[in-house]
Amino acid sequence: RKHRLNALVEGTIFNNVTTRRSKDKFWYCRLAPNHKCLHWGDVPDSAKPPLPVEMLPEMLPVSDIKGLAVGKECPHIMKEGKGKKESLAPLAFSVLYDP
């Protein structure tokens, strides 16, 4: 359990597949060191984790998270056309929350 939390605190860089030029766009997400908030934001491809949470403009309290959708169950994958849906679904995930 501790190893998984440490991996979330370090964070990960993801390709941004919601843009047309997704090869050049990246975003980074990490759990705050106190484990209370997820922080994320767009980053350059040269970024190296862990990035300080102060550099990440978006934040979501963990207590607001209602669930996690994966694969074809993700809302952004359900909106895509068939071809793109098939190629993106295996790696897709969405954090579900009430705004």
C-alpha positions in Angstrom: 0.0 0.0 0.0 2.8 2.4 0.9 4.6 1.8 -2.4 1.4 2.6 -4.4 0.9 5.8 -2.4 4.5 6.9 -3.0 4.1 6.3 -6.7 1.0 8.6 -6.7 2.8 11.2 -4.7 5.7 11.2 -7.2 3.2 11.5 -10.1 3.2 10.6 -13.7 3.3 12.4 -17.1 0.6 11.4 -19.6 0.0 12.2 -23.2 -3.0 14.6 -23.7 -5.2 12.7 -26.1 -8.0 15.3 -26.1 -6.1 17.6 -28.5 -5.7 17.2 -32.2 -1.9 17.4 -31.9 -1.7 15.0 -29.0 1.9 14.0 -29.8 3.1 17.4 -28.6 0.9 17.8 -25.5 1.4 16.4 -22.0 -0.1 16.7 -18.6 1.2 15.7 -15.2 -0.8 14.4 -12.2 0.3 13.7 -8.7 -1.1 13.2 -5.2 -0.2 15.9 -2.6 2.3 14.7 0.0 -0.5 14.9 2.7 -2.6 12.5 0.4 -5.6 15.0 0.5 -5.6 16.4 -3.1 -4.8 15.4 -6.7 -3.0 18.1 -8.5 -2.6 18.3 -12.3 -1.7 20.6 -15.2 -0.2 20.8 -18.7 3.6 20.4 -18.8 6.3 20.6 -21.4 7.7 17.2 -22.7 11.0 18.0 -20.9 9.3 17.9 -17.5 10.7 15.4 -15.0 8.7 14.1 -12.0 8.2 14.9 -9.3 7.0 18.5 -10.0 6.0 20.7 -7.1 2.2 21.0 -6.6 2.6 24.8 -6.8 3.3 24.4 -10.5 0.1 22.5 -11.2 -3.0 24.8 -11.5 -5.7 22.2 -11.1 -6.7 20.5 -7.8 -9.3 18.0 -6.7 -9.8 17.0 -3.1 -9.6 13.2 -2.7 -12.8 13.4 -0.6 -14.7 14.6 -3.7 -13.7 11.5 -5.8 -16.7 9.3 -6.4 -15.1 6.6 -8.5 -12.7 5.6 -11.3 -13.8 4.6 -14.8 -11.4 2.6 -17.1 -11.4 1.7 -20.8 -14.6 2.1 -22.8 -16.5 3.2 -19.6 -14.7 6.6 -19.6 -16.9 9.5 -20.6 -14.3 11.0 -23.0 -13.9 7.6 -24.7 -17.6 7.1 -25.2 -17.8 10.4 -27.1 -15.1 9.4 -29.6 -15.6 7.8 -33.0 -15.2 4.1 -33.4 -11.6 4.1 -34.7 -10.2 6.4 -32.1 -12.2 4.7 -29.4 -10.7 1.3 -30.1 -7.1 2.6 -30.0 -7.5 4.7 -26.9 -9.7 2.6 -24.7 -7.1 0.1 -23.4 -5.1 2.9 -21.7 -7.9 5.3 -20.8 -9.1 6.2 -17.3 -11.3 9.0 -15.8 -11.5 10.2 -12.2 -15.2 10.6 -11.5 -16.3 13.4 -9.1 -19.2 15.8 -8.4 -18.2 19.4 -9.2 
